[in-house]
Amino acid sequence: MTQPTHSTPPSADKPSWFARFKVLNALRQPKVAVMLALGFSSGLPFLLTANTFGYWLRDDGTSLVAIGFISWVGFAYAFKVYWSPLVDRIDVPLLGRLGRRRGWMLLCQILVTFGLLGMAAVGTAGGLVAIGAFALLTAFASATQDIAIDAWRIEAASNEDEVGLMTSAAQLGYRIALLITDALIIAAAARVGWAMSYVGMAVLMALCTLATLFATEPTRADVVLHQKPPLWTLRGIGDAIVGPFVDFFAKHKGAGLIILLMVALYRLPDFVMGPMYNPYYHDLGLSKDTVAWVRGSFGLVATFVGIAAAGLSAVRVGFLPTLVAGLVLEGVGTAAFALLSIHPSTEMFAAVMTLDAFAQSFAGVALVTYMSSLTSLGYTATQYAMLSSTYALLGKFLKGFSGIGVETLTPTYGLLGAYATAFVATGLTAIPPLLLLLLLWRMQRLKV
């Protein structure tokens, strides 16, 4: 198995702590600032078709079962690998003059803006089918935007260290967007309603097009792409569709399947109960202002600390140890929400939210950095889409049944007890990927 050099233990020839701090100067680079903005653009639509959307639906009296099933619009993120070869190899008509990556990003940002405006226009009064259709459009465009942004992030970096820096910037922007769509929008909804709040998010999405216009089209992969057969030939089609997978398994050999299985299971603790978080807060009696304030204060600080800690951990101790730490944090952070059913106070909510925000940001950076290291030039968009689709697929499927799970447990444990039981069970899903990570760690040491 071919492993990145960062997954080995730190040695004496690694840069000093002083040298590490000099990397912070790179944050002044225009492309890193653009990456921060593009990370924000990538994160903005995510919760607006997921957890926050569920809060809106629950507020308007939608059943937990319906909320769970409508969360399946998020399958767009899991299935994006199937159209990622198009993003890798085809320019967008008219917008293609901006470059392949930038053309796709701008098109998707326009479509996301339109989708959010559509959700706001029809609302829940227009029926679940109508608002669900606009949510699906938003999710599809957002998933396609992610393909292009992830490829831009990897290809715009000059070396492996810069990939890490760009990834941290992307995750920071992404997490800021999540806080806005998970906290600020709830406070706004309490005052101006959900529809106007979604209009505000659409305006923010439209502003994200400025990041695409300021971005520079990467050229690092051009030489590799120009050596490939034209897409309109049989060889070209085969290379676009099959080539990324052949290259991946040729590079990682027998460990490739273990890597994919581990990636598929890694985010289950975060994903499975995703649609139930905001309905849980609603049923606990926590006010929108309380939820927004805690997320925007304790959650914000914990998110920044988690991103920094994960980046530092990946550099100092390696990818696999950092992935193990992130997985343990994920499991504990998710299970901790059960405590709110026993003591639903603002203080307890702040403590649990702080732990969860730190855990999710830490695990997110750990996984994204690791997956970025596994891609090859020429197949960047498709290989990264394959990996990110892999980690999204099972979680997106299982979270559709989260509402059924809670309602099935309710007659036995009561509503809050059912939520608590489901959160603890979801936290335990960290065990299988943890075992796979330990296996990969052992295989790496035997290889060395």
Secondary structure, DSSP 4 states (H G I P E B T S, - for coil): ----GGGSPP-TTSPPHHHHHHGGGGGGSHHHHHHHHHHHHHHTTTGGGTHHHHHHHHHTT--HHHHHHHGGGGHHHHHGGGTHHHHHH-PPTTGGGG-HHHHHHHHHHHHHHHHHHHHHHHTGGG-HHHHHHHHHHHHHHHHHHHHHHHHHHHHH-SSHHHHHHHHHHHHHHHHHHHHIIIIIHHHHHHHH-HHHHHHHHHHHHHHTHHHHHHS----TTHHHHHTSPPTTSHHHHHHHHTHHHHHHHHHHTTHHHHHHHHHHHHTHHHHTTGGGHHHHHHHHT--HHHHHHHIIIIIHHHHHHHHHHHHHHHHHT-HHHHHHHHHHHHHHHHHGGGHHHH---HHHHHHHHHHHHHHHHHHHHHHHHHHHHT--TTSHHHHHHHHHHHHHHHHHHHHTTHHHHHHHHHHHHHHHHHHHHHHHHHHGGGHHHHHHHHHHHHHHHHH-
